[in-house]
Amino acid sequence: MAALRKILASNHPRLSYPSLLPPAFLISCRGITSKLFVGGLSFYTTEERLSEAFSTCGQVVEAKIVMDRVSDRSKGFGFVTFASEAEAEKAITDLNGKALNGRVIFVDYAKPSTNFRDQMPIARGPPRLLADS
C-alpha cells in the first residue's frame, strides 16, 4: 500500500490515479464496505425483522437471510446492505453483541464472495468400503 501511495504521489503523467484503478473497481469497493455480515441469528428471525432492527442505524437497502436449500430453514446468518458506509459503521458499533429474537448477534463487514461456479467441482466419488482383515 505504501508503494502505491508513493507512485500516486509522484507527478508522472502516465501514472495518474484514474489509470491505476478503474472506476468499476472503486464502485464495487464502496458496495462491499456498506454490506454487513450478521451471524448468530435465531432460526425464527425473518428478513423483515432483520431489516426493522437495522433500520434504527440508517437506510437499509437490503436484508437477506441465508436459507438451507434442503430444509428451507435459516442457516443462522445473513447480510444487511446500507445506503452509506457511515450507516454501516454505526450499525456495527450499535448492534454488535446485542440480542435479537433471544440470540446474541455478531455484526461485521461482509467479505467479497468467491465464485466457484465457473470452476470444475472436485469429484470425490462414492465412499470406499473398508476391506475386512
C-alpha positions in Angstrom: 0.0 0.0 0.0 2.9 2.3 0.8 4.3 1.7 -2.7 1.0 2.6 -4.2 0.9 5.9 -2.3 4.5 6.7 -3.4 3.6 6.1 -7.1 0.5 8.2 -6.8 2.4 11.0 -5.0 4.8 11.3 -8.0 3.6 13.7 -10.7 4.2 11.3 -13.5 1.6 11.9 -16.3 1.2 8.2 -17.2 0.7 7.1 -13.6 -2.3 9.2 -12.7 -4.8 7.9 -10.2 -7.6 7.0 -12.7 -5.3 5.0 -14.8 -4.3 2.7 -11.9 -7.8 1.9 -10.6 -10.7 1.6 -12.9 -14.0 3.3 -11.8 -15.8 -0.1 -11.6 -13.3 -1.2 -9.0 -14.0 1.8 -6.9 -17.7 1.4 -7.1 -17.5 -2.3 -6.2 -15.3 -1.5 -3.2 -17.9 1.1 -1.9 -20.6 -1.5 -2.2 -18.7 -4.1 -0.2 -18.0 -1.8 2.7 -21.7 -0.9 3.1 -22.7 -4.6 3.2 -22.6 -6.3 6.6 -22.5 -9.9 7.8 -24.8 -10.7 10.6 -24.1 -14.0 12.5 -25.8 -15.8 15.4 -29.4 -15.2 14.1 -32.3 -17.1 15.5 -33.8 -19.7 13.1 -37.1 -17.8 13.5 -35.8 -14.3 12.5 -37.3 -13.1 9.3 -35.9 -10.7 6.7 -38.5 -8.1 7.7 -37.5 -8.3 11.4 -33.8 -8.1 10.5 -34.4 -5.1 8.3 -36.5 -3.4 11.0 -33.8 -4.0 13.7 -31.1 -2.5 11.5 -33.2 0.4 10.2 -32.5 2.2 13.5 -29.0 2.8 12.3 -29.8 4.1 8.8 -31.4 3.3 5.5 -31.4 -0.4 4.8 -31.2 -1.2 1.1 -31.5 -5.0 1.5 -31.7 -7.5 4.3 -31.1 -11.2 3.3 -31.1 -14.3 5.5 -29.3 -17.3 4.0 -31.6 -20.3 3.9 -30.7 -24.0 3.6 -31.8 -25.4 0.3 -32.9 -28.8 1.6 -34.7 -28.0 4.8 -35.7 -24.4 3.8 -34.7 -23.2 7.2 -32.4 -20.4 8.2 -28.7 -21.2 8.4 -28.4 -18.6 11.2 -26.7 -15.8 9.4 -27.5 -13.2 6.8 -26.4 -9.9 5.2 -27.6 -6.3 5.5 -26.8 -3.7 3.0 -26.8 0.0 3.9 -27.1 3.1 1.7 -23.8 4.5 3.1 -20.6 3.5 4.8 -21.3 5.7 7.8 -24.6 4.0 8.5 -22.9 0.6 8.2 -20.2 1.6 10.7 -22.9 2.9 13.1 -24.7 -0.5 12.8 -21.5 -2.3 13.7 -20.9 -0.2 16.8 -24.5 -0.2 17.9 -25.7 -3.7 17.2 -22.6 -6.0 17.5 -23.1 -8.2 20.6 -26.8 -7.1 21.1 -29.7 -9.5 21.4 -32.2 -10.0 18.5 -35.0 -12.5 19.0 -33.4 -14.0 22.0 -29.9 -14.6 20.4 -26.8 -12.5 20.6 -25.9 -11.4 17.1 -22.4 -10.6 15.7 -22.1 -7.8 13.1 -19.0 -7.2 10.9 -18.2 -6.1 7.3 -19.0 -8.7 4.7 -16.1 -10.2 2.8 -16.3 -10.3 -1.0 -17.8 -13.6 -2.2 -15.8 -16.0 -4.2 -17.5 -17.5 -7.2 -16.6 -21.2 -7.7 -19.3 -21.9 -10.2 -17.0 -21.2 -13.1 -14.5 -23.9 -12.0 -14.8 -27.6 -12.2 -16.1 -29.1 -8.9 -13.9 -31.6 -7.0 -15.0 -35.1 -7.8 -14.7 -37.2 -4.7 -16.7 -40.3 -5.8 -18.7 -42.7 -3.7 -17.3 -43.7 -0.3 -15.0 -46.7 -0.4 -15.7 -49.8 1.7 -13.1 -50.8 4.1 -11.6 -54.3 3.4 -12.0 -56.9 6.2 -8.8 -58.0 7.8 
